Amino acid sequence: MVQKAEKIWLDGKFVNWDEANVHILTHTLHYGVGVFEGIRCYQCHDGSSAVFCLDEHVERLFDSAHILQLNIPFSQSEIARAIKDTLKVNGQKESYVRPLVFIGDGVMGVHPQNNPIRVAIITWPWGAYLGEEGLSKGIRVKISSFTRHHVNIMMTKAKAVGNYVNSVLAKREAVHDGYDEALLLDPEGYACEASGENIFIVKQGILKTPPLTSILPGITRRCVLTIARDLKIPVVEERFSRDELYIADESFFSGTAAELTPIREVDNRVIGQGSPGPITQAIRSVFFDAIRGKSKKYKQWLSYVSKK
């Protein structure tokens, strides 16, 4: 159950949580054309509060909207400011942030014509997405029976509402079968991404992740690659098969919600030693220092909402 905040930012003004409602004929509710972002605000080690990669997330929101031909009626700077203001109004030092762009009610049918483009910003507390134990010890993963989208079937570079039907089906299947998360293969059978995360493997000291073909360009993924290169860890962006994943020394997921979550088992096959490996731990250590404001090297990733 999502923990209610006091206010939600809707179309440029704050409304009470329980009053942030839309009409049942809201176009996106019927046809799935909308875009969103997942962002985290962290309380830093000194008591201050900062949004992780705020500008990058807002830019991706606008990129997604452009791909789907949704003209957001606010500028990027206005949305970034509204995100900070929402956190302040709700008195949240640490929170998950969900900007959502959707088509409002008006005409029905698959052509929305001149229906209004609406924007909401919702914030709520959200702990470890895949569980605290999973975050520390690793999770069990199932290769999904569902395939990730082909690049000419859905717009894979857009964080689009409708794209996530694929994720919901895969996640439900995995959880039903006793796993924590699903990994989907691309249309050619190579490892692609999870229901809401990018994937990395380590073999003989080399970090590997799928290239930006049919995957969503993850912002946390980008930060992981930066950290790895700064740590002098060899990095390769190339496809790998499910059996290459099975024999990896280490593996982990990255994403705003999941942060950096180790993978200890895939399809009942233990990955490496069945616990977070040394490269995973090294990258995680730097990452968690960065998001808590402990690292001057990555201070550009933080947009402060309040300072102590």
TORTI-614838 format. One record per residue (C-alpha): x, y, z; residue number from 1. Coordinates in steps of 0.2 Angstrom, whole numbers. Layout:
residues N
+-------+-------+-------+------+
|    c1 |    c2 |    c3 | tifi |
+-------+-------+-------+------+
|     X |     Y |     Z |  NUM |
...
+-------+-------+-------+------+
end
This chain:
residues 308
+-------+-------+-------+------+
|    c1 |    c2 |    c3 | tifi |
+-------+-------+-------+------+
|     0 |     0 |     0 |    1 |
|     7 |    17 |    -5 |    2 |
|     9 |    29 |    10 |    3 |
|    -1 |    45 |     7 |    4 |
|     7 |    61 |     6 |    5 |
|    -2 |    77 |    10 |    6 |
|    -1 |    85 |    -8 |    7 |
|     0 |    80 |   -26 |    8 |
|     6 |    92 |   -40 |    9 |
|    -7 |    91 |   -54 |   10 |
|    -7 |   103 |   -69 |   11 |
|     3 |   116 |   -61 |   12 |
|    -5 |   117 |   -43 |   13 |
|    -6 |   107 |   -27 |   14 |
|   -21 |    97 |   -23 |   15 |
|   -25 |    86 |    -8 |   16 |
|   -20 |    68 |   -10 |   17 |
|   -37 |    61 |   -10 |   18 |
|   -43 |    74 |   -22 |   19 |
|   -31 |    71 |   -36 |   20 |
|   -43 |    62 |   -47 |   21 |
|   -47 |    61 |   -66 |   22 |
|   -62 |    57 |   -76 |   23 |
|   -66 |    39 |   -80 |   24 |
|   -64 |    43 |   -99 |   25 |
|   -46 |    49 |   -97 |   26 |
|   -38 |    43 |  -113 |   27 |
|   -22 |    36 |  -106 |   28 |
|   -33 |    25 |   -94 |   29 |
|   -40 |    17 |  -110 |   30 |
|   -26 |    17 |  -122 |   31 |
|   -10 |    17 |  -113 |   32 |
|    -2 |    33 |  -121 |   33 |
|     7 |    42 |  -107 |   34 |
|    25 |    43 |  -100 |   35 |
|    32 |    43 |   -83 |   36 |
|    48 |    43 |   -73 |   37 |
|    54 |    35 |   -57 |   38 |
|    66 |    46 |   -47 |   39 |
|    73 |    45 |   -29 |   40 |
|    76 |    59 |   -17 |   41 |
|    88 |    54 |    -3 |   42 |
|    92 |    61 |    14 |   43 |
|   111 |    63 |    14 |   44 |
|   124 |    59 |    27 |   45 |
|   124 |    77 |    33 |   46 |
|   105 |    79 |    35 |   47 |
|   102 |    88 |    19 |   48 |
|    90 |    81 |     5 |   49 |
|    94 |    79 |   -13 |   50 |
|    86 |    72 |   -29 |   51 |
|    97 |    59 |   -38 |   52 |
|   100 |    64 |   -56 |   53 |
|    85 |    76 |   -57 |   54 |
|    90 |    84 |   -73 |   55 |
|    93 |    68 |   -82 |   56 |
|    77 |    61 |   -77 |   57 |
|    67 |    76 |   -82 |   58 |
|    76 |    76 |   -99 |   59 |
|    71 |    58 |  -102 |   60 |
|    53 |    62 |   -97 |   61 |
|    53 |    75 |  -111 |   62 |
|    62 |    63 |  -123 |   63 |
|    49 |    50 |  -120 |   64 |
|    35 |    63 |  -122 |   65 |
|    43 |    68 |  -139 |   66 |
|    44 |    51 |  -145 |   67 |
|    25 |    48 |  -141 |   68 |
|    21 |    66 |  -148 |   69 |
|    15 |    72 |  -131 |   70 |
|    18 |    91 |  -129 |   71 |
|    21 |    94 |  -111 |   72 |
|    13 |   111 |  -106 |   73 |
|    28 |   115 |   -95 |   74 |
|    46 |   117 |   -97 |   75 |
|    59 |   106 |   -91 |   76 |
|    65 |   118 |   -78 |   77 |
|    47 |   120 |   -72 |   78 |
|    45 |   102 |   -70 |   79 |
|    61 |   100 |   -60 |   80 |
|    56 |   115 |   -49 |   81 |
|    39 |   107 |   -46 |   82 |
|    47 |    91 |   -41 |   83 |
|    57 |   100 |   -28 |   84 |
|    42 |   110 |   -22 |   85 |
|    32 |    94 |   -20 |   86 |
|    45 |    86 |    -9 |   87 |
|    45 |   102 |     1 |   88 |
|    27 |   104 |     3 |   89 |
|    25 |    86 |     9 |   90 |
|    40 |    88 |    21 |   91 |
|    49 |    73 |    13 |   92 |
|    68 |    72 |    16 |   93 |
|    68 |    55 |     7 |   94 |
|    55 |    49 |    -6 |   95 |
|    51 |    41 |   -22 |   96 |
|    45 |    53 |   -35 |   97 |
|    33 |    49 |   -50 |   98 |
|    31 |    62 |   -63 |   99 |
|    17 |    56 |   -75 |  100 |
|    12 |    64 |   -92 |  101 |
|    -5 |    58 |   -98 |  102 |
|   -19 |    62 |  -111 |  103 |
|   -35 |    68 |  -102 |  104 |
|   -53 |    66 |  -107 |  105 |
|   -61 |    72 |  -122 |  106 |
|   -64 |    62 |  -138 |  107 |
|   -62 |    43 |  -137 |  108 |
|   -55 |    31 |  -150 |  109 |
|   -36 |    28 |  -154 |  110 |
|   -34 |    46 |  -160 |  111 |
|   -34 |    57 |  -145 |  112 |
|   -35 |    73 |  -157 |  113 |
|   -35 |    88 |  -145 |  114 |
|   -37 |    80 |  -128 |  115 |
|   -27 |    90 |  -115 |  116 |
|   -10 |    84 |  -110 |  117 |
|   -10 |    83 |   -91 |  118 |
|     5 |    82 |   -79 |  119 |
|     6 |    75 |   -61 |  120 |
|    20 |    73 |   -49 |  121 |
|    17 |    61 |   -35 |  122 |
|    29 |    58 |   -20 |  123 |
|    29 |    44 |    -7 |  124 |
|    41 |    34 |     4 |  125 |
|    47 |    18 |    -5 |  126 |
|    60 |     7 |     3 |  127 |
|    70 |    -7 |    -6 |  128 |
|    60 |   -11 |   -22 |  129 |
|    66 |   -29 |   -22 |  130 |
|    67 |   -31 |    -3 |  131 |
|    80 |   -26 |    10 |  132 |
|    86 |   -44 |    10 |  133 |
|    87 |   -45 |    -8 |  134 |
|    96 |   -28 |    -9 |  135 |
|   110 |   -35 |     3 |  136 |
|   110 |   -54 |    -1 |  137 |
|   104 |   -55 |   -19 |  138 |
|    88 |   -61 |   -27 |  139 |
|    81 |   -76 |   -37 |  140 |
|    77 |   -72 |   -55 |  141 |
|    67 |   -82 |   -68 |  142 |
|    70 |   -80 |   -87 |  143 |
|    52 |   -74 |   -93 |  144 |
|    42 |   -83 |  -105 |  145 |
|    37 |   -66 |  -112 |  146 |
|    49 |   -57 |  -124 |  147 |
|    54 |   -39 |  -123 |  148 |
|    47 |   -27 |  -136 |  149 |
|    54 |   -26 |  -153 |  150 |
|    60 |    -9 |  -157 |  151 |
|    47 |    -7 |  -171 |  152 |
|    32 |   -13 |  -161 |  153 |
|    34 |    -2 |  -146 |  154 |
|    45 |    13 |  -143 |  155 |
|    58 |     5 |  -132 |  156 |
|    68 |    22 |  -129 |  157 |
|    52 |    29 |  -121 |  158 |
|    47 |    26 |  -103 |  159 |
|    29 |    24 |  -109 |  160 |
|    14 |    19 |   -99 |  161 |
|     8 |     5 |  -111 |  162 |
|    26 |    -3 |  -112 |  163 |
|    24 |    -9 |   -94 |  164 |
|    10 |   -21 |   -98 |  165 |
|    24 |   -32 |  -104 |  166 |
|    33 |   -30 |   -87 |  167 |
|    17 |   -33 |   -77 |  168 |
|    14 |   -50 |   -86 |  169 |
|    33 |   -55 |   -84 |  170 |
|    33 |   -50 |   -65 |  171 |
|    17 |   -59 |   -61 |  172 |
|    23 |   -75 |   -69 |  173 |
|    40 |   -74 |   -60 |  174 |
|    32 |   -71 |   -43 |  175 |
|    19 |   -84 |   -45 |  176 |
|    33 |   -96 |   -49 |  177 |
|    42 |   -92 |   -33 |  178 |
|    55 |   -80 |   -40 |  179 |
|    59 |   -62 |   -35 |  180 |
|    60 |   -54 |   -53 |  181 |
|    59 |   -58 |   -71 |  182 |
|    72 |   -56 |   -84 |  183 |
|    66 |   -54 |  -102 |  184 |
|    75 |   -59 |  -118 |  185 |
|    75 |   -48 |  -133 |  186 |
|    66 |   -54 |  -149 |  187 |
|    82 |   -63 |  -155 |  188 |
|    84 |   -72 |  -139 |  189 |
|    98 |   -62 |  -130 |  190 |
|    97 |   -55 |  -112 |  191 |
|    88 |   -39 |  -113 |  192 |
|    81 |   -31 |   -96 |  193 |
|    71 |   -35 |   -81 |  194 |
|    53 |   -29 |   -78 |  195 |
|    60 |   -13 |   -72 |  196 |
|    79 |   -14 |   -72 |  197 |
|    94 |   -15 |   -82 |  198 |
|   106 |   -30 |   -80 |  199 |
|   125 |   -32 |   -78 |  200 |
|   136 |   -48 |   -77 |  201 |
|   154 |   -50 |   -72 |  202 |
|   165 |   -64 |   -80 |  203 |
|   184 |   -65 |   -76 |  204 |
|   184 |   -47 |   -70 |  205 |
|   175 |   -39 |   -85 |  206 |
|   158 |   -30 |   -83 |  207 |
|   146 |   -33 |   -97 |  208 |
|   129 |   -26 |  -100 |  209 |
|   117 |   -26 |  -115 |  210 |
|   119 |   -12 |  -128 |  211 |
|   106 |     2 |  -130 |  212 |
|    97 |    -8 |  -144 |  213 |
|    80 |   -13 |  -137 |  214 |
|    82 |    -8 |  -119 |  215 |
|    77 |     8 |  -110 |  216 |
|    93 |    19 |  -107 |  217 |
|    94 |    18 |   -88 |  218 |
|   100 |    33 |   -79 |  219 |
|   107 |    22 |   -65 |  220 |
|   114 |    10 |   -78 |  221 |
|   124 |    26 |   -85 |  222 |
|   130 |    29 |   -67 |  223 |
|   136 |    11 |   -65 |  224 |
|   146 |    12 |   -81 |  225 |
|   154 |    28 |   -75 |  226 |
|   158 |    21 |   -58 |  227 |
|   165 |     5 |   -66 |  228 |
|   177 |    15 |   -78 |  229 |
|   183 |    26 |   -64 |  230 |
|   187 |    10 |   -54 |  231 |
|   197 |     4 |   -69 |  232 |
|   185 |   -11 |   -71 |  233 |
|   185 |   -16 |   -89 |  234 |
|   167 |   -13 |   -97 |  235 |
|   159 |   -21 |  -112 |  236 |
|   142 |   -16 |  -119 |  237 |
|   137 |   -31 |  -129 |  238 |
|   123 |   -44 |  -130 |  239 |
|   125 |   -60 |  -120 |  240 |
|   114 |   -76 |  -120 |  241 |
|   105 |   -84 |  -105 |  242 |
|   118 |   -97 |  -103 |  243 |
|   132 |   -84 |  -102 |  244 |
|   122 |   -77 |   -88 |  245 |
|   121 |   -94 |   -80 |  246 |
|   140 |   -96 |   -79 |  247 |
|   143 |   -78 |   -74 |  248 |
|   154 |   -75 |   -59 |  249 |
|   143 |   -61 |   -53 |  250 |
|   127 |   -52 |   -59 |  251 |
|   116 |   -38 |   -53 |  252 |
|   101 |   -26 |   -58 |  253 |
|   102 |    -8 |   -58 |  254 |
|    87 |     5 |   -58 |  255 |
|    80 |    19 |   -49 |  256 |
|    68 |     9 |   -39 |  257 |
|    80 |    -7 |   -37 |  258 |
|    96 |     4 |   -35 |  259 |
|   109 |   -10 |   -36 |  260 |
|   102 |   -27 |   -32 |  261 |
|   113 |   -42 |   -33 |  262 |
|   107 |   -58 |   -42 |  263 |
|   111 |   -74 |   -33 |  264 |
|   101 |   -86 |   -44 |  265 |
|    94 |   -88 |   -61 |  266 |
|    82 |  -102 |   -66 |  267 |
|    88 |  -112 |   -51 |  268 |
|   106 |  -110 |   -56 |  269 |
|   117 |  -102 |   -43 |  270 |
|   127 |   -87 |   -50 |  271 |
|   145 |   -87 |   -44 |  272 |
|   146 |   -90 |   -26 |  273 |
|   128 |   -86 |   -23 |  274 |
|   131 |   -70 |   -15 |  275 |
|   137 |   -52 |   -20 |  276 |
|   154 |   -53 |   -28 |  277 |
|   168 |   -41 |   -26 |  278 |
|   165 |   -31 |   -41 |  279 |
|   147 |   -29 |   -37 |  280 |
|   151 |   -24 |   -20 |  281 |
|   164 |   -11 |   -25 |  282 |
|   152 |    -3 |   -37 |  283 |
|   138 |    -3 |   -24 |  284 |
|   149 |     5 |   -11 |  285 |
|   154 |    20 |   -22 |  286 |
|   136 |    21 |   -28 |  287 |
|   128 |    22 |   -11 |  288 |
|   141 |    35 |    -5 |  289 |
|   137 |    45 |   -21 |  290 |
|   118 |    45 |   -18 |  291 |
|   120 |    50 |     1 |  292 |
|   131 |    65 |    -4 |  293 |
|   147 |    57 |     3 |  294 |
|   157 |    58 |   -13 |  295 |
|   163 |    74 |   -20 |  296 |
|   168 |    66 |   -36 |  297 |
|   149 |    63 |   -40 |  298 |
|   141 |    78 |   -32 |  299 |
|   135 |    83 |   -49 |  300 |
|   122 |    69 |   -48 |  301 |
|   113 |    77 |   -34 |  302 |
|   101 |    92 |   -34 |  303 |
|    98 |    98 |   -17 |  304 |
|    81 |   101 |   -11 |  305 |
|    86 |   107 |     6 |  306 |
|   103 |   109 |    15 |  307 |
|   107 |   107 |    33 |  308 |
+-------+-------+-------+------+
end
